């Protein structure tokens, strides 16, 4: 059985048909590579494997995607899925939410819900990684991450 099995998958951004009839099996304990020109759908497909596209407005996925035989778009808990299926991209792919919520996403997924602790984590990450997200008083600026200046987004 394949680790990931994708059958008859189509992905749409509103009316744009981005991925068409994808059929692919990815074996366990092997390295797979997606190679192709910019804009051909490599990252779109990868983001579908841990449901990052769920947060993209107008994104619709049809077909069947299974991880260890279980439908990832069925009853599977998306947070548990994202714990099992991590992603590393060449450039930042923030969720369409504030920078604070992007920083706090991982700790929340791993059970940290205390606001003071999340604030501490976000402040540490902010001062070490993205100092531009703090205003002159040291408070987190809740601007959506994808709206940041391109230089700020790279640092994010």
Wavefront OBJ file of the C-alpha trace (Angstrom):
o trace
v 0.000 0.000 0.000
v 1.264 3.493 -0.841
v 1.924 6.012 1.931
v -0.020 8.562 -0.122
v -2.486 7.550 -2.815
v -4.027 10.262 -4.993
v -6.808 9.323 -7.410
v -8.733 11.509 -9.860
v -7.812 14.691 -7.996
v -8.802 18.055 -9.416
v -8.142 21.398 -7.748
v -9.873 24.662 -8.578
v -9.279 28.217 -7.465
v -12.784 29.538 -8.037
v -13.267 28.829 -11.767
v -9.548 28.280 -12.562
v -8.799 24.558 -12.959
v -5.304 24.402 -11.465
v -4.681 20.642 -11.135
v -6.342 18.198 -13.522
v -6.957 14.492 -12.963
v -3.938 13.786 -10.759
v -3.272 10.086 -10.150
v -0.186 9.319 -8.105
v 1.060 6.879 -5.491
v 3.911 7.859 -3.185
v 5.615 4.897 -1.478
v 6.679 4.888 2.164
v 10.383 5.362 3.029
v 11.309 6.637 -0.422
v 12.238 10.073 -1.695
v 9.961 11.608 -4.324
v 10.641 14.806 -6.235
v 8.274 17.071 -8.152
v 10.166 18.809 -10.917
v 8.692 21.309 -13.341
v 8.568 24.945 -14.403
v 7.355 27.739 -12.184
v 3.579 27.841 -11.936
v 2.911 24.252 -13.036
v 1.278 23.198 -9.741
v 4.071 21.508 -7.756
v 3.494 23.522 -4.565
v -0.275 23.452 -5.047
v -0.195 19.659 -5.068
v 2.116 19.505 -2.051
v -0.068 21.920 -0.073
v -3.027 19.643 -0.776
v -1.301 16.757 1.008
v -1.583 18.433 4.407
v -4.659 20.513 3.597
v -2.940 23.912 3.624
v -5.279 24.799 0.745
v -8.249 24.571 3.150
v -7.475 28.133 4.173
v -7.375 29.494 0.613
v -10.648 31.169 -0.249
v -12.291 29.689 -3.341
v -10.142 26.537 -3.340
v -12.080 23.358 -4.134
v -10.600 19.865 -4.324
v -12.331 16.816 -5.784
v -11.107 13.248 -6.026
v -9.494 11.063 -3.407
v -6.331 11.629 -1.358
v -5.410 8.951 1.170
v -2.668 8.753 3.768
v -2.093 5.175 4.950
v -5.454 4.288 3.401
v -7.399 7.019 5.244
v -9.174 9.807 3.344
v -7.466 13.037 4.440
v -10.578 15.034 3.485
v -12.893 12.678 5.399
v -13.009 12.482 9.179
v -9.255 12.935 9.647
v -8.381 15.681 12.160
v -6.539 18.345 10.145
v -4.241 19.199 13.068
v -3.156 15.572 13.430
v -2.674 15.387 9.658
v -0.399 18.446 9.731
v 1.601 16.911 12.576
v 2.207 13.858 10.371
v 2.714 15.677 7.058
v 5.114 18.589 7.387
v 6.090 20.913 4.573
v 9.279 22.798 3.797
v 9.158 25.299 0.951
v 11.787 27.416 -0.743
v 9.939 30.577 0.265
v 7.570 31.282 3.129
v 4.009 30.050 2.654
v 2.158 31.692 5.521
v -1.440 30.799 6.222
v -3.912 33.593 5.370
v -4.004 34.831 8.963
v -2.015 37.245 11.086
v 1.719 36.810 11.628
v 0.971 36.181 15.307
v -1.433 33.355 14.404
v 1.104 31.902 11.943
v 3.762 31.843 14.683
v 1.304 30.436 17.251
v -0.072 27.802 14.859
v 2.591 25.172 15.570
v 2.483 25.509 19.371
v -1.339 25.429 19.294
v -1.232 22.256 17.194
v 0.993 20.708 19.854
v -1.384 21.584 22.699
v -0.258 25.021 23.890
v -3.349 27.221 24.259
v -2.372 29.512 27.136
v -2.420 33.071 25.723
v 0.467 34.263 27.912
v 2.639 31.338 26.763
v 1.691 31.886 23.107
v 2.481 35.606 23.489
v 5.887 34.697 24.924
v 6.597 32.309 22.037
v 5.436 34.834 19.427
v 7.443 37.634 21.014
v 10.581 35.465 21.133
v 10.099 34.418 17.498
v 9.318 37.990 16.516
v 12.391 39.510 18.113
v 14.657 36.756 16.830
v 13.211 36.182 13.363
v 10.908 38.968 12.264
v 11.481 42.103 14.347
v 9.476 44.210 11.896
v 6.229 42.700 13.204
v 6.545 44.607 16.470
v 5.412 48.180 16.703
v 7.488 50.796 18.483
v 6.004 49.752 21.854
v 6.924 46.065 21.521
v 3.373 44.906 20.724
v 2.529 42.409 18.021
v 1.069 43.969 14.913
v -1.809 41.724 13.712
v -1.419 42.379 9.981
v -2.056 39.424 7.671
v 1.250 37.748 6.852
v 0.653 37.638 3.105
v 0.154 41.423 3.005
v 3.605 42.167 4.395
v 6.208 43.825 2.214
v 8.082 41.187 0.141
v 11.265 41.730 2.207
v 9.333 41.224 5.421
v 7.656 38.117 3.998
v 11.042 36.583 3.163
v 12.229 37.173 6.716
v 8.965 35.709 8.023
l 1 2 3 4 5 6 7 8 9 10 11 12 13 14 15 16 17 18 19 20 21 22 23 24 25 26 27 28 29 30 31 32 33 34 35 36 37 38 39 40 41 42 43 44 45 46 47 48 49 50 51 52 53 54 55 56 57 58 59 60 61 62 63 64 65 66 67 68 69 70 71 72 73 74 75 76 77 78 79 80 81 82 83 84 85 86 87 88 89 90 91 92 93 94 95 96 97 98 99 100 101 102 103 104 105 106 107 108 109 110 111 112 113 114 115 116 117 118 119 120 121 122 123 124 125 126 127 128 129 130 131 132 133 134 135 136 137 138 139 140 141 142 143 144 145 146 147 148 149 150 151 152 153 154 155 156
